[in-house]
Amino acid sequence: MTIVILKLFHYLAIVFSGGVLVGGGVIQSVYTKENKIPEIHVAKILKILGYIGLLSLLILWVTGILLSIILYNGFIINSAFTVKLIAAGFLLGFSIFTNFHVYNSSKKKLPPNKKIMKISTMSGRGLLIIVLTAAAIAFY
Ligand code: HEM
């Protein structure tokens, strides 16, 4: 039962983190194309999406660590799993960094840096694809 619940939350968190990346990415790309800065309410939405993304990554880590220990007695499973862990670590790092940046800029009443937001959205997408591919190979 514990394993089923952990897996359910692991999968739910994947849905949320992916949704945030796609949704936030679409909103940002519309503004970038128009060369406009998101107005206050949209900026607020992007900030909340960032928090949801970070929270879902933390849930992925907590449930993932527990699943690894319960099902595999640790983190040495296979090389694809190691790749998955490294990419998931980078994803978490990017998410923490971007959330800090958005938080700091909104505190200074400035829009987030366009370049930082673009790079973090693109890397987030790429890293998520790497993590999912590595998960598919690791548990083949
Ligand atoms: C962005 C982060 C992550 C994503 C997108 C992700 C994605 C996935 C997916 C799609 C599966 C299902 C694979 C399958 O059953 O074929 C899975 C399973 C699993 N994940 Fe993650 N994961 C993430 C982070 C983590 C982390 C950080 C850990 C461990 C520290 C972890 C440990 C596991 C384990 C042990 C399973 C296998 C459970 C089983 O044997 O059924 N995951 N993950």
Residues whose N, C-alpha, C, O or C-beta is under 5 A from the ligand:
A	BS01	HEM	I14 L60 W61 G64 I65 L67 S68 L71 A88 V131 L132 A135 A136 F139
